[in-house]
């Protein structure tokens, strides 16, 4: 009897949301006769016995802490079954496949989209597929004598070939917040060329599921779970194609789906929509759109290849305000050769937009740049002597809270960039007063928001004692340590 049991793992800590990657893979495997078991370590416990009797183990990992948690899972799995193949996929193995496969807990790295590639790899191990891994496109793998080989790239799949997602594969009790916040992916890829984004070298072709299938998916989810608040479109750029986005909104209205929703867009792409189309989005329940403004400095905007001007930003917000759609902006600091004046222009732009557009303008945060592997900004950092990790374990602690100092910043400047990020994670543009009631209701968060507002108004980002205390407390709470 053939073994069809495969475990797909999403290993992380922190906020619990539906793990879209392994859910898409699991759905595709069910379509093709396999029996996937989905393990989300945020909501489900596991033991050595969890890995017995499996055909293979699949790991989905992004650069950073997911690698840390995934390696712990793999260590237990490998101790249980030394012969079971361990297959890694996701953004990090796609960008650094050979380095990933070099780790003893990785046998195969899937590059790019995983649905069809994983299916062919599993059929190979089950004995009814390709007789050689060399015949499977889109993988890097270790040979029995330890060599690392890579096969040609795989073509992108038709997103409509994936059936409605099998949410029954997930733990029934671990996602109690999904009624209020339901993630969904309608399209993949991004056609733009931002220097700090992994998509340029990984996923630059934008394509979408049909609008009819998108709305049908949401009808199924709404009937089963009762969406009470908002559908969160996780697409990098939901609004890239006007016909697609407007058809989704129109069909949502015609099918009486009354939940709210939100999505992401570039500034230029959203400016292409006229008043009639924006009114359609509003009637269809669109509450806010996420934009990457990144900087208030024209020099930096041009340098990072964002295809808009500051005038575009103001024009966009005029449209959003007119149609009562909130614009949620993210910004970033720490770009190569960014000056204090460039950052001042960003701060002033944020204050100006808030003053002019009020509640229709919101800031998600002002991130400190992270040079991720495969991006243009990482290539520039490496050229200037940036200490990039050379092993899979080395990337396990890499990310927003643990990034080596950039070659183009001093130590004090780098610490200020981190403080700016901390400050803007709280309602820094408000004018909150200390109160015992707020302290009782919010706890330490009330103190952090007061500190944020004090620092922002005075542009004072040195000596971040309170944020060091906060970071140490979070690290202890999360239990994050070294491998």
N, C-alpha and C positions, 0 to 999 in steps of 0.2 A: 504493500500500500504506500502511495506517495505521501511524503511529508509536506503539507501545505502551510504549516504554522510558521509565521514570521513575526518577530517583535520589532516594532518601530518606536524609537525613543526620542522624546523631547525632554532634555535634561536642563533644568534651570531652577532658580528661586525667584521669589518676588511676586509681582502682580500676576494673578491667574486669568488668562484669557484662552480661548479655544486655540490649540496649536494647529494652525492652518496647514503647515507643511506636511506633517505626518498624517493629517486627516485627508488631504488630497491623495497622498500616496496610498493610504489604506483603502480609500474608496476605489481607486483604480485597480488595486490588487484583488478586491472582492469581485469586481467586474470580470476579472480574469481567472477566477477559480482558486485564489489563495485565501488563507485564513489569518489575516493580520491581527495582532494583539497590540494595541496602542498603550504605551507607558508614558505618562506625563508625570515626572518626578515631583512636580509642585503639588499634585493632588493624590498621587497613589504611592503606596509603599511597595518595596520590592525586596527580595531576598535571593540568595543563590539558587533556590529552587525555581524562581521565576524564569530562569533561562534554560531549564532542562527541556529537552524534546523539541527544540526549535530547528528549523532548516537554516535560518540565518538571523542575524541581529542587524538592524538598520539604525543609524544615528543621524539626526538632523542637527547641524551646529552652525552658528554664526561665530565670527571672531569674538573672542572675549570669554566671559564667564561660562557660557554654555560648553565650551571646550573643557573647562575645569570639571564641571559636573559630569559631562559625558565620559571623560576618562575614568572617573570613579565607577560609573556604571560598567564600562568595558572591562575594568580590572576584575570586578566580581564575576561578570559573564565569562571571561576567559579562564578564570580559575575553576568555573563549573564545567566548561566544555572547551578544551583546547583546539578541537577540530572545527568548531562552528565558525563559519566565516563572519567577520564583522565588516559591515559596509557603511562608510560615512558619505553623507551628502549635505547639501546646503551651500550657503554663500562661501564660507571659509574653505572647505575642500575644493570648491570650484575654482577659486582664485589661486590656491596654493596646493594643487593636488599631489605633486611629487613629495613635497615636504610632509604633507598629511600622511601619505601612505608609508613614509619611512618609519612611522611610529609602530612599535610592536603590537599595539592594540587596533591597528587598521590594516585590513587586507585589501580593500578596494575603496577608491574614492570616485564617486559619481560627479561628473562635471555638468553643470547646468541643470535643466529640468530633469526631475528624477523619475517621473511616472513610467515611461516606456523603457528607459534604461534599467531601472530596478527590476521591472518585470522580466526582462531578458536575462539579467544576472541570476535571478532566482530560478528561472527555468533551466539555466545552465547547471546550477547546483542540484536541482531536482532530477536532472538527467534526461529531460525531454526538450532541451533547447540547444543552443550553440555548443558544440563540443569543446570549443576553446574560447577563453575570455578575449583573446585577440580579435575575435570576430564581432565583438559587441562594441558599438560606437559609444563614445562619451564617458569612458572610464580610464582611470589610472590604477595599476595593480602591481602587486608583488608576485614574481615568479617563484617557483620552489627553491631556486638557488639564490634568492634575495634580490634579483634585479627589479628595477621599477620601470614599467613600460606604460605607455599611453596610447590609446586608440584614437582615431579621427573624431572630430566633433559630431554630435548628433543634431539632426534637424529638429526644429521646434515642433511641438505637438499642436494639434487642433484642440483648443480649450473646450469646444463643444463635444469632444470625444469623452470627456469626463462626466459621468452621471451625477445627479444631485448628491451632495456629500452625505456620507453615512454617519450621521451624528451619533447613531446608536453604538458606534465603535468606541466612543468616549465614556469615561466614568460618568455614571448617571448623577452622582452627588457632588462632583468636584467643580462644577461650573454654575453655581447658583446665581451668579451675577449676570448671566447671559440675557435675561429678560430686559435688563436695563441697558445693556451695551453688547450688541451682537456684531462680531466681526465678519466681514464677507469680502471675497476677492472676485472682482468682475473682469479684471484685465491684468496683464503682466507686461513688464518692460517699461522702458522710458527712452524716448528718442533724443533726449537733450544731452549736453556735453559738460556738465558741471565738473570742475576739476577735483572735487572732494568726494564724489559719489562713485560707488562700486558699479553702478549700472552701465557706465560707459563701456567697460570692458567685459561685462558679463551678460547683460540683458538689455541691449540697446534697441531691440525690435519690439515696438509696442503692438499688441493685438488684444482682442477682447473676446469674451464669451458673447454669444448673441444676446441682444436685449431681451428677446422672448425667453431664453433660458435663464437669464439673470432674474427676471421677474417671477418666473415659474419656481426657481429655487427659493426665492424669498416668500412666495405663497406657501410652499411646503413648510418652511421653517416657522412662519407665522401661525399656520394651522396647528403645528405640533407643539410649539413652545409659547406662543402668544407674546409677540414682541411689544413690550409696553413702553419703550422709550425711544431707542435709536439704533439704527443699523450703521455701523462704522465701516465704510468702504476703505479697505486697507491698500488699495491700488496706489502705486507711486503717482500715477496721473490719471485719475478717472475721467477727467474732462477733456482728454486729448482729442477725441473725435466728437464733433458736435452732433451728428446724426445719431450716434450711439447713445450719448448721454441724454439727449432730448427724448429719444424713443423709450429709454428706461423710465424716465419721469412720466411720460404720457401713459405708458402701460401700467405703471404703479397707480396712477389715478383711476384708470379704467377698471382696474381690479380691486378698487376700494381698499388698498393697503394703506392704512392711516398712521403708520408709525413714522417717526422722524428719521432723517438720515443725514450723513455728512460724507465728504470726500476730499481728495487732494487735487491740486491743480498748480500749474505754473501761472504766474501773473499774466503773461501774454496770452496763454491759452484761454483763460477765463474772460479776458477783455474782448475776445471775439464774439461772445454771446450778446445778443441784442436784448432790448427791454422785454420783448414778448417771450423770449426763451428764458430769461431770468425769472419772469413772472410765473412761467410754467414750473420751474424748479421750486419756487416758493410755495405754489399751490400743492406740489407733490411732497412737501414736507422737508425740503432742504433747510437745515438750520444754520450750518456753518461750513466753510470751506477752508482747508489748510493750505497755506502758501509758504514757500521758502524765500523770504526776502533777503536773508543772510547779512546784508550790510547797508548802511546809509551812505557809504562812500562810493561815489561813481567810479573811482579808481579800482577799488576792490571788486565791485560788481562786474566790471569789464575783465579784470584779471581772472576771476573764477568762472567766466563764461556764462553768466546769467544773461538771458536775452531780454532784458527790460531796462527801463530807466526809472529814476525816482518819480518822474512825472507819471509814468505808468502806474506806479504804486498809489499815488493820490487819486488817479482816475478810477482805478479798480475799487478803491474804498468808497468813492462817490457812488458807484454803481451798486455796491453791496448795501450801503446805507439806504439808498433809494428803494431797494427791493427787500429790505429787512433781512438780509443774510449776513451773519457775522463772518468776519475774516479773521482767522487765527494764524498769526505769523510766527515763524521761527527765525531767529537770527544766529549769527555765528561770529566768533572772534578768534584771533590767533593765526590768521592767514600769513603766508610768507610776505615779509616786508610791510606788514600792516603797522601803521604808526599810531601814536596816541591821538593824533588828529583824525585819522580814519575812524577810530573807535568813538571819538567824541561825536562825529557826524552820525554814527549809528545810534548812540544814546539820544541825541537831539531829534533824530527822525522818529524814534519811538515816542518821545514826549510830544512831538508835534502831531503825530497821528492820533494819539490818545486824546489830546486836547480838541482836535478838529472833529473826530468821528466817534468819540465816547465809547459806548458799549458795543458798537459794531466793529471795533478793533480790539483784538486781544493778542497777547504775546504768550506763546507756549513756553519758551525759554530762550535765553541767549547762550547757546552752547559754546563750549570751548572746542575748537577744531580737534578732531581725531584723524590723523593720517592713516586710513585703512589700506591694507594691502590691495594692490591692483588699481589704485587711483593715481591720477596725475600728481596730486599733492604729495603722495607717498614717494613717487619717483623723484620729485624735487627734494624732498626731505632726505632721501637716501643719498642723493648727489651731494648734499651738504653735510653728510656725516651722521645722519640720524641712526641710532642703534636699534635697527629692526630685529625682532626675535628671529632666531634661526631654527627653532624647533616647534612642534605642535604645542608642547607644554609651555613654551615661552609666550605663545599667544593667549594662553588661558587666563592670564591676569590683565590682559590688555584691554583698554576701553576708556570711557569717559572719566573714571575715577583713578585710573592708573596708566598714564601715558608718559613716556619719557619726555623730558624738556625738548622743545623744538630748537634746532640749531640757530634759528633767527630770533630767539627771545632770550633775555637774561633770566636768571633764577627768580628775581623779584617780580619781573613782568609776567612770567609763567604762573606764579602764585596768584597774581591779581586776576589773570584770566580765569583761573579756577574759582576765585571768589565771585566774580561776575556771574558765572554760571550758577553758583549756589544762590546768589541774591535773586536771580530772575526765575527761580523755581517757585517762589512765593508771590503773593499779590503785591509786588514791589511798587506799583504805580498808585496804590490806594493811600489813604491818610487815616490809618487805624490808630485808635488810642488804646492804651493799656486798660484792661478791666479785669477784675477778678472773675466775672462771669465768663468772659471769653477764655480766660486761663483754665477755668474748670471745664469748659466745653471742648476746647481745642488742645489743652495741655501745652507741651513745649512748642507746638506749631505756632501758637500765638506769639511766643517770644521770637521765633525765627522770622515771622512776617514783619514784626516791628523792627527787627534788625535790618531786614531787607529794605524796608522803606527808608530807614535812616541812612543807610549806605547809598541807595540810589539817588536820593535827593541831593546828597553832598558829593556824589561821584567819588566816594571814599571806599576803595577796595583793597587797602593794605591791612596788615595785622588781623587776619581772619580767625581770631581765637574761637568765636562762637561756632564757626563752620567746621573747625577741627574737632570740636566737641561733638557736634552733630554727626560728622562723618564716622568718628570712632564708635558712636552709639549705634549707627546703622550697620556698620561692619560687624559689630558684636551681635546685633539682633539677627542679621542674615547668616551669621556663622561662616563667613567667607574667609578662607585662609589659603595657604599654598598647597600645591599638589603633594 
